[in-house]
Amino acid sequence: MFMLAQWDSQNGHLILQHYAFHSWLLELLMPYQSERSTDSAKAVYEMGTKLHTLLIKNACSNPDEEDGFKKVNLLVRWPAVAAEKGLDQTTAHELARYLISNLIESFSHS
């Protein structure tokens, strides 16, 4: 998925249009935020965070994209959303902070 989105930003746009994709990706990354003891866990976390940063950056950079900043808003609110879903709020804070930092850094290198 990362390669598809990296090669063509339109692919990333299509991925983000799927209603539940962003929440699904954040939920997928939650267990890996605190537990990356195996190589496969590190790989899932690294690729997932890279994919997230790429998709959100492209969405916010594209003037035709209407939902980019809504996705950033979800990321900022993720700890509260995660708590409502019964997920660990501390881990959600750490994940959101890490992903926001990645997003800011990606814009600074543009």
N, CA, C and O atoms as a Tinker XYZ file with bonds, in Angstrom:
   440  protein
     1  N      0.814000   -1.174000    0.000000    73     2
     2  CA     0.000000    0.000000    0.000000    64     1     3
     3  C      0.868000    1.252000    0.000000    63     2     4     5
     4  O      0.566000    2.222000   -0.695000    81     3
     5  N      1.945000    1.229000    0.778000    73     3     6
     6  CA     2.830000    2.388000    0.843000    64     5     7
     7  C      3.393000    2.704000   -0.532000    63     6     8     9
     8  O      3.410000    3.863000   -0.948000    81     7
     9  N      3.852000    1.685000   -1.235000    73     7    10
    10  CA     4.437000    1.911000   -2.559000    64     9    11
    11  C      3.397000    2.452000   -3.532000    63    10    12    13
    12  O      3.703000    3.336000   -4.332000    81    11
    13  N      2.184000    1.940000   -3.476000    73    11    14
    14  CA     1.129000    2.445000   -4.352000    64    13    15
    15  C      0.856000    3.923000   -4.096000    63    14    16    17
    16  O      0.684000    4.704000   -5.031000    81    15
    17  N      0.819000    4.294000   -2.829000    73    15    18
    18  CA     0.557000    5.686000   -2.478000    64    17    19
    19  C      1.751000    6.579000   -2.800000    63    18    20    21
    20  O      1.582000    7.746000   -3.152000    81    19
    21  N      2.947000    6.031000   -2.678000    73    19    22
    22  CA     4.148000    6.814000   -2.955000    64    21    23
    23  C      4.311000    7.059000   -4.456000    63    22    24    25
    24  O      4.725000    8.144000   -4.866000    81    23
    25  N      3.994000    6.076000   -5.258000    73    23    26
    26  CA     4.148000    6.213000   -6.708000    64    25    27
    27  C      3.132000    7.182000   -7.308000    63    26    28    29
    28  O      3.438000    7.887000   -8.270000    81    27
    29  N      1.948000    7.216000   -6.754000    73    27    30
    30  CA     0.895000    8.067000   -7.321000    64    29    31
    31  C      0.008000    8.563000   -6.186000    63    30    32    33
    32  O     -0.675000    7.776000   -5.531000    81    31
    33  N      0.025000    9.880000   -5.958000    73    31    34
    34  CA    -0.745000   10.429000   -4.846000    64    33    35
    35  C     -2.243000   10.200000   -5.021000    63    34    36    37
    36  O     -2.988000   10.213000   -4.041000    81    35
    37  N     -2.690000    9.990000   -6.254000    73    35    38
    38  CA    -4.111000    9.704000   -6.487000    64    37    39
    39  C     -4.507000    8.391000   -5.803000    63    38    40    41
    40  O     -5.629000    8.254000   -5.315000    81    39
    41  N     -3.582000    7.429000   -5.772000    73    39    42
    42  CA    -3.862000    6.175000   -5.062000    64    41    43
    43  C     -4.098000    6.446000   -3.580000    63    42    44    45
    44  O     -5.010000    5.883000   -2.975000    81    43
    45  N     -3.264000    7.318000   -2.998000    73    43    46
    46  CA    -3.439000    7.671000   -1.595000    64    45    47
    47  C     -4.767000    8.362000   -1.357000    63    46    48    49
    48  O     -5.429000    8.128000   -0.346000    81    47
    49  N     -5.150000    9.208000   -2.289000    73    47    50
    50  CA    -6.441000    9.887000   -2.191000    64    49    51
    51  C     -7.576000    8.859000   -2.160000    63    50    52    53
    52  O     -8.509000    8.977000   -1.365000    81    51
    53  N     -7.486000    7.856000   -3.026000    73    51    54
    54  CA    -8.518000    6.819000   -3.075000    64    53    55
    55  C     -8.546000    5.997000   -1.790000    63    54    56    57
    56  O     -9.615000    5.621000   -1.310000    81    55
    57  N     -7.373000    5.722000   -1.240000    73    55    58
    58  CA    -7.298000    4.953000    0.007000    64    57    59
    59  C     -7.979000    5.735000    1.142000    63    58    60    61
    60  O     -8.758000    5.173000    1.912000    81    59
    61  N     -7.678000    7.023000    1.231000    73    59    62
    62  CA    -8.246000    7.831000    2.317000    64    61    63
    63  C     -9.735000    8.083000    2.152000    63    62    64    65
    64  O    -10.419000    8.407000    3.123000    81    63
    65  N    -10.247000    7.938000    0.935000    73    63    66
    66  CA   -11.683000    8.122000    0.737000    64    65    67
    67  C    -12.498000    7.016000    1.387000    63    66    68    69
    68  O    -13.674000    7.203000    1.699000    81    67
    69  N    -11.870000    5.865000    1.590000    73    67    70
    70  CA   -12.576000    4.783000    2.273000    64    69    71
    71  C    -12.873000    5.247000    3.691000    63    70    72    73
    72  O    -11.960000    5.612000    4.433000    81    71
    73  N    -14.109000    5.233000    4.058000    73    71    74
    74  CA   -14.599000    5.834000    5.300000    64    73    75
    75  C    -13.791000    5.448000    6.540000    63    74    76    77
    76  O    -13.411000    6.315000    7.327000    81    75
    77  N    -13.533000    4.172000    6.715000    73    75    78
    78  CA   -12.942000    3.703000    7.970000    64    77    79
    79  C    -11.435000    3.473000    7.896000    63    78    80    81
    80  O    -10.847000    3.010000    8.873000    81    79
    81  N    -10.793000    3.782000    6.772000    73    79    82
    82  CA    -9.378000    3.431000    6.630000    64    81    83
    83  C     -8.496000    4.114000    7.666000    63    82    84    85
    84  O     -7.651000    3.462000    8.280000    81    83
    85  N     -8.675000    5.411000    7.870000    73    83    86
    86  CA    -7.788000    6.135000    8.774000    64    85    87
    87  C     -7.897000    5.595000   10.202000    63    86    88    89
    88  O     -6.880000    5.377000   10.860000    81    87
    89  N     -9.100000    5.384000   10.672000    73    87    90
    90  CA    -9.284000    4.810000   12.014000    64    89    91
    91  C     -8.716000    3.406000   12.086000    63    90    92    93
    92  O     -8.106000    3.027000   13.085000    81    91
    93  N     -8.919000    2.626000   11.016000    73    91    94
    94  CA    -8.384000    1.261000   10.982000    64    93    95
    95  C     -6.869000    1.281000   11.101000    63    94    96    97
    96  O     -6.296000    0.496000   11.856000    81    95
    97  N     -6.207000    2.179000   10.355000    73    95    98
    98  CA    -4.749000    2.254000   10.399000    64    97    99
    99  C     -4.268000    2.661000   11.791000    63    98   100   101
   100  O     -3.302000    2.095000   12.303000    81    99
   101  N     -4.925000    3.624000   12.395000    73    99   102
   102  CA    -4.536000    4.036000   13.749000    64   101   103
   103  C     -4.728000    2.891000   14.747000    63   102   104   105
   104  O     -3.873000    2.664000   15.603000    81   103
   105  N     -5.834000    2.179000   14.639000    73   103   106
   106  CA    -6.068000    1.032000   15.532000    64   105   107
   107  C     -5.044000   -0.071000   15.291000    63   106   108   109
   108  O     -4.600000   -0.730000   16.231000    81   107
   109  N     -4.672000   -0.268000   14.032000    73   107   110
   110  CA    -3.661000   -1.279000   13.699000    64   109   111
   111  C     -2.323000   -0.949000   14.350000    63   110   112   113
   112  O     -1.628000   -1.847000   14.825000    81   111
   113  N     -1.961000    0.318000   14.376000    73   111   114
   114  CA    -0.665000    0.732000   14.919000    64   113   115
   115  C     -0.613000    0.746000   16.443000    63   114   116   117
   116  O      0.474000    0.721000   17.022000    81   115
   117  N     -1.757000    0.785000   17.094000    73   115   118
   118  CA    -1.798000    0.897000   18.563000    64   117   119
   119  C     -0.953000   -0.159000   19.279000    63   118   120   121
   120  O     -0.123000    0.214000   20.109000    81   119
   121  N     -1.117000   -1.449000   19.006000    73   119   122
   122  CA    -0.324000   -2.426000   19.762000    64   121   123
   123  C      1.174000   -2.326000   19.486000    63   122   124   125
   124  O      1.992000   -2.692000   20.329000    81   123
   125  N      1.524000   -1.834000   18.310000    73   123   126
   126  CA     2.937000   -1.742000   17.936000    64   125   127
   127  C      3.606000   -0.503000   18.516000    63   126   128   129
   128  O      4.833000   -0.410000   18.525000    81   127
   129  N      2.809000    0.457000   19.005000    73   127   130
   130  CA     3.382000    1.665000   19.599000    64   129   131
   131  C      4.211000    1.314000   20.827000    63   130   132   133
   132  O      5.285000    1.880000   21.035000    81   131
   133  N      3.727000    0.399000   21.628000    73   131   134
   134  CA     4.435000    0.068000   22.863000    64   133   135
   135  C      5.215000   -1.244000   22.769000    63   134   136   137
   136  O      6.053000   -1.515000   23.628000    81   135
   137  N      4.964000   -2.048000   21.766000    73   135   138
   138  CA     5.625000   -3.364000   21.669000    64   137   139
   139  C      6.216000   -3.562000   20.275000    63   138   140   141
   140  O      5.511000   -3.914000   19.330000    81   139
   141  N      7.521000   -3.329000   20.169000    73   139   142
   142  CA     8.217000   -3.538000   18.891000    64   141   143
   143  C      9.448000   -4.406000   19.123000    63   142   144   145
   144  O     10.549000   -4.067000   18.690000    81   143
   145  N      9.252000   -5.512000   19.800000    73   143   146
   146  CA    10.378000   -6.346000   20.192000    64   145   147
   147  C     10.850000   -7.284000   19.085000    63   146   148   149
   148  O     11.984000   -7.762000   19.136000    81   147
   149  N     10.020000   -7.558000   18.096000    73   147   150
   150  CA    10.429000   -8.446000   17.012000    64   149   151
   151  C     10.634000   -7.639000   15.728000    63   150   152   153
   152  O     10.120000   -6.529000   15.583000    81   151
   153  N     11.386000   -8.216000   14.817000    73   151   154
   154  CA    11.624000   -7.543000   13.539000    64   153   155
   155  C     10.335000   -7.322000   12.767000    63   154   156   157
   156  O     10.166000   -6.284000   12.126000    81   155
   157  N      9.429000   -8.284000   12.822000    73   155   158
   158  CA     8.171000   -8.127000   12.085000    64   157   159
   159  C      7.319000   -7.015000   12.707000    63   158   160   161
   160  O      6.664000   -6.264000   11.986000    81   159
   161  N      7.325000   -6.907000   14.027000    73   159   162
   162  CA     6.571000   -5.834000   14.689000    64   161   163
   163  C      7.160000   -4.474000   14.334000    63   162   164   165
   164  O      6.419000   -3.521000   14.092000    81   163
   165  N      8.482000   -4.379000   14.300000    73   163   166
   166  CA     9.140000   -3.131000   13.911000    64   165   167
   167  C      8.793000   -2.765000   12.474000    63   166   168   169
   168  O      8.554000   -1.598000   12.164000    81   167
   169  N      8.768000   -3.763000   11.601000    73   167   170
   170  CA     8.467000   -3.513000   10.191000    64   169   171
   171  C      7.032000   -3.025000   10.000000    63   170   172   173
   172  O      6.790000   -2.082000    9.247000    81   171
   173  N      6.087000   -3.664000   10.680000    73   171   174
   174  CA     4.687000   -3.245000   10.589000    64   173   175
   175  C      4.552000   -1.803000   11.071000    63   174   176   177
   176  O      3.897000   -0.989000   10.420000    81   175
   177  N      5.166000   -1.487000   12.203000    73   175   178
   178  CA     5.074000   -0.151000   12.774000    64   177   179
   179  C      5.712000    0.885000   11.840000    63   178   180   181
   180  O      5.126000    1.934000   11.573000    81   179
   181  N      6.908000    0.580000   11.353000    73   179   182
   182  CA     7.614000    1.521000   10.492000    64   181   183
   183  C      6.849000    1.794000    9.200000    63   182   184   185
   184  O      6.687000    2.949000    8.807000    81   183
   185  N      6.383000    0.750000    8.545000    73   183   186
   186  CA     5.643000    0.935000    7.293000    64   185   187
   187  C      4.297000    1.601000    7.544000    63   186   188   189
   188  O      3.861000    2.435000    6.751000    81   187
   189  N      3.645000    1.247000    8.625000    73   187   190
   190  CA     2.357000    1.861000    8.945000    64   189   191
   191  C      2.480000    3.338000    9.231000    63   190   192   193
   192  O      1.652000    4.129000    8.781000    81   191
   193  N      3.509000    3.723000    9.978000    73   191   194
   194  CA     3.686000    5.146000   10.287000    64   193   195
   195  C      4.116000    5.925000    9.045000    63   194   196   197
   196  O      3.706000    7.071000    8.862000    81   195
   197  N      4.935000    5.316000    8.197000    73   195   198
   198  CA     5.325000    5.978000    6.945000    64   197   199
   199  C      4.120000    6.161000    6.034000    63   198   200   201
   200  O      3.938000    7.218000    5.431000    81   199
   201  N      3.304000    5.121000    5.941000    73   199   202
   202  CA     2.101000    5.206000    5.116000    64   201   203
   203  C      1.188000    6.309000    5.642000    63   202   204   205
   204  O      0.685000    7.123000    4.868000    81   203
   205  N      0.977000    6.337000    6.937000    73   203   206
   206  CA     0.115000    7.353000    7.540000    64   205   207
   207  C      0.627000    8.754000    7.215000    63   206   208   209
   208  O     -0.140000    9.609000    6.772000    81   207
   209  N      1.910000    8.991000    7.431000    73   207   210
   210  CA     2.487000   10.311000    7.179000    64   209   211
   211  C      2.352000   10.703000    5.714000    63   210   212   213
   212  O      1.984000   11.836000    5.405000    81   211
   213  N      2.644000    9.784000    4.820000    73   211   214
   214  CA     2.539000   10.062000    3.387000    64   213   215
   215  C      1.106000   10.405000    2.997000    63   214   216   217
   216  O      0.870000   11.390000    2.298000    81   215
   217  N      0.159000    9.605000    3.440000    73   215   218
   218  CA    -1.239000    9.837000    3.077000    64   217   219
   219  C     -1.759000   11.170000    3.604000    63   218   220   221
   220  O     -2.414000   11.914000    2.875000    81   219
   221  N     -1.473000   11.469000    4.852000    73   219   222
   222  CA    -1.974000   12.707000    5.442000    64   221   223
   223  C     -1.267000   13.918000    4.841000    63   222   224   225
   224  O     -1.904000   14.941000    4.590000    81   223
   225  N      0.031000   13.817000    4.610000    73   223   226
   226  CA     0.760000   14.928000    3.990000    64   225   227
   227  C      0.209000   15.213000    2.601000    63   226   228   229
   228  O     -0.049000   16.367000    2.259000    81   227
   229  N      0.029000   14.171000    1.800000    73   227   230
   230  CA    -0.517000   14.359000    0.456000    64   229   231
   231  C     -1.924000   14.948000    0.501000    63   230   232   233
   232  O     -2.270000   15.809000   -0.308000    81   231
   233  N     -2.720000   14.486000    1.436000    73   231   234
   234  CA    -4.093000   14.989000    1.550000    64   233   235
   235  C     -4.103000   16.469000    1.923000    63   234   236   237
   236  O     -4.921000   17.234000    1.411000    81   235
   237  N     -3.205000   16.872000    2.805000    73   235   238
   238  CA    -3.160000   18.277000    3.228000    64   237   239
   239  C     -2.498000   19.172000    2.182000    63   238   240   241
   240  O     -2.766000   20.373000    2.142000    81   239
   241  N     -1.646000   18.609000    1.345000    73   239   242
   242  CA    -0.939000   19.391000    0.324000    64   241   243
   243  C     -1.746000   19.560000   -0.948000    63   242   244   245
   244  O     -1.492000   20.482000   -1.723000    81   243
   245  N     -2.708000   18.691000   -1.174000    73   243   246
   246  CA    -3.483000   18.694000   -2.405000    64   245   247
   247  C     -4.658000   19.656000   -2.271000    63   246   248   249
   248  O     -5.523000   19.462000   -1.417000    81   247
   249  N     -4.696000   20.701000   -3.117000    73   247   250
   250  CA    -5.796000   21.669000   -3.002000    64   249   251
   251  C     -7.168000   21.075000   -3.347000    63   250   252   253
   252  O     -8.195000   21.638000   -2.967000    81   251
   253  N     -7.193000   19.956000   -4.056000    73   251   254
   254  CA    -8.459000   19.316000   -4.406000    64   253   255
   255  C     -8.974000   18.386000   -3.304000    63   254   256   257
   256  O    -10.117000   17.931000   -3.352000    81   255
   257  N     -8.135000   18.112000   -2.328000    73   255   258
   258  CA    -8.495000   17.202000   -1.231000    64   257   259
   259  C     -9.301000   17.984000   -0.196000    63   258   260   261
   260  O     -8.845000   19.008000    0.313000    81   259
   261  N    -10.472000   17.507000    0.103000    73   259   262
   262  CA   -11.345000   18.207000    1.046000    64   261   263
   263  C    -11.200000   17.705000    2.478000    63   262   264   265
   264  O    -11.517000   18.430000    3.421000    81   263
   265  N    -10.734000   16.499000    2.650000    73   263   266
   266  CA   -10.758000   15.885000    3.972000    64   265   267
   267  C     -9.403000   15.805000    4.657000    63   266   268   269
   268  O     -9.309000   15.232000    5.743000    81   267
   269  N     -8.357000   16.355000    4.068000    73   267   270
   270  CA    -7.024000   16.238000    4.658000    64   269   271
   271  C     -6.949000   16.738000    6.081000    63   270   272   273
   272  O     -6.410000   16.065000    6.959000    81   271
   273  N     -7.492000   17.921000    6.307000    73   271   274
   274  CA    -7.402000   18.490000    7.646000    64   273   275
   275  C     -8.392000   17.835000    8.609000    63   274   276   277
   276  O     -8.214000   17.902000    9.825000    81   275
   277  N     -9.429000   17.207000    8.070000    73   275   278
   278  CA   -10.314000   16.405000    8.925000    64   277   279
   279  C     -9.547000   15.197000    9.461000    63   278   280   281
   280  O     -9.754000   14.767000   10.596000    81   279
   281  N     -8.660000   14.658000    8.628000    73   279   282
   282  CA    -7.840000   13.519000    9.072000    64   281   283
   283  C     -6.862000   13.967000   10.153000    63   282   284   285
   284  O     -6.621000   13.231000   11.110000    81   283
   285  N     -6.295000   15.169000   10.014000    73   283   286
   286  CA    -5.408000   15.700000   11.051000    64   285   287
   287  C     -6.208000   15.901000   12.337000    63   286   288   289
   288  O     -5.716000   15.615000   13.429000    81   287
   289  N     -7.428000   16.387000   12.209000    73   287   290
   290  CA    -8.292000   16.576000   13.375000    64   289   291
   291  C     -8.546000   15.237000   14.075000    63   290   292   293
   292  O     -8.507000   15.163000   15.303000    81   291
   293  N     -8.803000   14.187000   13.302000    73   291   294
   294  CA    -9.000000   12.867000   13.912000    64   293   295
   295  C     -7.733000   12.429000   14.641000    63   294   296   297
   296  O     -7.804000   11.867000   15.734000    81   295
   297  N     -6.585000   12.684000   14.040000    73   295   298
   298  CA    -5.326000   12.310000   14.675000    64   297   299
   299  C     -5.140000   13.042000   16.006000    63   298   300   301
   300  O     -4.708000   12.439000   16.989000    81   299
   301  N     -5.460000   14.317000   16.041000    73   299   302
   302  CA    -5.346000   15.097000   17.274000    64   301   303
   303  C     -6.328000   14.577000   18.328000    63   302   304   305
   304  O     -6.006000   14.534000   19.515000    81   303
   305  N     -7.513000   14.188000   17.892000    73   303   306
   306  CA    -8.533000   13.683000   18.817000    64   305   307
   307  C     -8.395000   12.185000   19.084000    63   306   308   309
   308  O     -9.177000   11.627000   19.854000    81   307
   309  N     -7.423000   11.528000   18.467000    73   307   310
   310  CA    -7.309000   10.075000   18.556000    64   309   311
   311  C     -7.300000    9.542000   19.989000    63   310   312   313
   312  O     -7.973000    8.544000   20.247000    81   311
   313  N     -6.576000   10.147000   20.936000    73   311   314
   314  CA    -6.614000    9.601000   22.304000    64   313   315
   315  C     -8.033000    9.515000   22.882000    63   314   316   317
   316  O     -8.370000    8.528000   23.535000    81   315
   317  N     -8.856000   10.527000   22.651000    73   315   318
   318  CA   -10.238000   10.498000   23.152000    64   317   319
   319  C    -11.061000    9.455000   22.407000    63   318   320   321
   320  O    -11.856000    8.738000   23.014000    81   319
   321  N    -10.871000    9.369000   21.087000    73   319   322
   322  CA   -11.591000    8.371000   20.287000    64   321   323
   323  C    -11.182000    6.967000   20.727000    63   322   324   325
   324  O    -12.024000    6.082000   20.877000    81   323
   325  N     -9.882000    6.778000   20.931000    73   323   326
   326  CA    -9.381000    5.465000   21.366000    64   325   327
   327  C     -9.970000    5.081000   22.720000    63   326   328   329
   328  O    -10.339000    3.926000   22.932000    81   327
   329  N    -10.058000    6.039000   23.631000    73   327   330
   330  CA   -10.638000    5.759000   24.949000    64   329   331
   331  C    -12.094000    5.337000   24.826000    63   330   332   333
   332  O    -12.543000    4.436000   25.535000    81   331
   333  N    -12.837000    5.987000   23.926000    73   331   334
   334  CA   -14.238000    5.601000   23.696000    64   333   335
   335  C    -14.352000    4.187000   23.150000    63   334   336   337
   336  O    -15.339000    3.494000   23.396000    81   335
   337  N    -13.330000    3.764000   22.403000    73   335   338
   338  CA   -13.326000    2.416000   21.821000    64   337   339
   339  C    -12.765000    1.381000   22.785000    63   338   340   341
   340  O    -12.670000    0.200000   22.450000    81   339
   341  N    -12.393000    1.825000   23.983000    73   339   342
   342  CA   -11.848000    0.899000   24.978000    64   341   343
   343  C    -10.370000    0.603000   24.791000    63   342   344   345
   344  O     -9.855000   -0.363000   25.356000    81   343
   345  N     -9.680000    1.423000   24.006000    73   343   346
   346  CA    -8.247000    1.249000   23.778000    64   345   347
   347  C     -7.469000    2.057000   24.807000    63   346   348   349
   348  O     -8.014000    2.979000   25.413000    81   347
   349  N     -6.216000    1.721000   25.004000    73   347   350
   350  CA    -5.367000    2.386000   25.991000    64   349   351
   351  C     -5.099000    3.835000   25.583000    63   350   352   353
   352  O     -4.510000    4.092000   24.534000    81   351
   353  N     -5.531000    4.765000   26.410000    73   351   354
   354  CA    -5.416000    6.184000   26.091000    64   353   355
   355  C     -3.967000    6.670000   26.126000    63   354   356   357
   356  O     -3.597000    7.539000   25.337000    81   355
   357  N     -3.150000    6.134000   27.012000    73   355   358
   358  CA    -1.737000    6.528000   27.083000    64   357   359
   359  C     -1.019000    6.140000   25.799000    63   358   360   361
   360  O     -0.265000    6.937000   25.242000    81   359
   361  N     -1.248000    4.931000   25.333000    73   359   362
   362  CA    -0.654000    4.478000   24.074000    64   361   363
   363  C     -1.165000    5.319000   22.914000    63   362   364   365
   364  O     -0.406000    5.648000   22.002000    81   363
   365  N     -2.440000    5.666000   22.943000    73   363   366
   366  CA    -3.017000    6.504000   21.889000    64   365   367
   367  C     -2.367000    7.879000   21.870000    63   366   368   369
   368  O     -2.113000    8.426000   20.796000    81   367
   369  N     -2.092000    8.450000   23.048000    73   367   370
   370  CA    -1.391000    9.744000   23.126000    64   369   371
   371  C     -0.002000    9.624000   22.515000    63   370   372   373
   372  O      0.410000   10.480000   21.733000    81   371
   373  N      0.720000    8.566000   22.869000    73   371   374
   374  CA     2.075000    8.373000   22.345000    64   373   375
   375  C      2.057000    8.219000   20.827000    63   374   376   377
   376  O      2.888000    8.799000   20.129000    81   375
   377  N      1.113000    7.441000   20.324000    73   375   378
   378  CA     1.004000    7.232000   18.883000    64   377   379
   379  C      0.658000    8.538000   18.172000    63   378   380   381
   380  O      1.287000    8.881000   17.171000    81   379
   381  N     -0.323000    9.260000   18.673000    73   379   382
   382  CA    -0.722000   10.525000   18.049000    64   381   383
   383  C      0.436000   11.521000   18.054000    63   382   384   385
   384  O      0.685000   12.195000   17.054000    81   383
   385  N      1.132000   11.611000   19.163000    73   383   386
   386  CA     2.273000   12.525000   19.260000    64   385   387
   387  C      3.351000   12.151000   18.236000    63   386   388   389
   388  O      3.911000   13.023000   17.571000    81   387
   389  N      3.633000   10.867000   18.116000    73   387   390
   390  CA     4.652000   10.399000   17.168000    64   389   391
   391  C      4.226000   10.707000   15.726000    63   390   392   393
   392  O      5.030000   11.193000   14.930000    81   391
   393  N      2.972000   10.426000   15.395000    73   391   394
   394  CA     2.506000   10.654000   14.032000    64   393   395
   395  C      2.423000   12.143000   13.692000    63   394   396   397
   396  O      2.723000   12.531000   12.563000    81   395
   397  N      2.027000   12.969000   14.636000    73   395   398
   398  CA     2.001000   14.415000   14.409000    64   397   399
   399  C      3.421000   14.933000   14.204000    63   398   400   401
   400  O      3.658000   15.763000   13.326000    81   399
   401  N      4.357000   14.454000   15.000000    73   399   402
   402  CA     5.761000   14.856000   14.832000    64   401   403
   403  C      6.281000   14.461000   13.451000    63   402   404   405
   404  O      6.963000   15.245000   12.792000    81   403
   405  N      5.955000   13.244000   13.017000    73   403   406
   406  CA     6.362000   12.802000   11.685000    64   405   407
   407  C      5.764000   13.686000   10.601000    63   406   408   409
   408  O      6.439000   14.039000    9.634000    81   407
   409  N      4.513000   14.038000   10.765000    73   407   410
   410  CA     3.832000   14.869000    9.777000    64   409   411
   411  C      4.477000   16.255000    9.697000    63   410   412   413
   412  O      4.727000   16.760000    8.603000    81   411
   413  N      4.743000   16.863000   10.839000    73   411   414
   414  CA     5.393000   18.173000   10.862000    64   413   415
   415  C      6.780000   18.090000   10.234000    63   414   416   417
   416  O      7.162000   18.950000    9.440000    81   415
   417  N      7.520000   17.064000   10.587000    73   415   418
   418  CA     8.861000   16.886000   10.022000    64   417   419
   419  C      8.807000   16.691000    8.512000    63   418   420   421
   420  O      9.661000   17.209000    7.793000    81   419
   421  N      7.827000   15.962000    8.030000    73   419   422
   422  CA     7.723000   15.733000    6.583000    64   421   423
   423  C      7.449000   17.033000    5.837000    63   422   424   425
   424  O      7.939000   17.223000    4.724000    81   423
   425  N      6.668000   17.931000    6.442000    73   423   426
   426  CA     6.427000   19.232000    5.819000    64   425   427
   427  C      7.660000   20.125000    5.871000    63   426   428   429
   428  O      7.872000   20.938000    4.972000    81   427
   429  N      8.470000   19.986000    6.906000    73   427   430
   430  CA     9.667000   20.818000    7.007000    64   429   431
   431  C     10.737000   20.414000    5.999000    63   430   432   433
   432  O     11.632000   21.201000    5.691000    81   431
   433  N     10.645000   19.192000    5.487000    73   431   434
   434  CA    11.624000   18.713000    4.494000    64   433   435
   435  C     11.126000   18.889000    3.073000    63   434   436   437
   436  O     11.783000   18.463000    2.122000    81   435
   437  N      9.973000   19.513000    2.926000    73   435   438
   438  CA     9.404000   19.707000    1.576000    64   437   439
   439  C      9.982000   20.920000    0.903000    63   438   440
   440  O      9.617000   21.230000   -0.231000    81   439
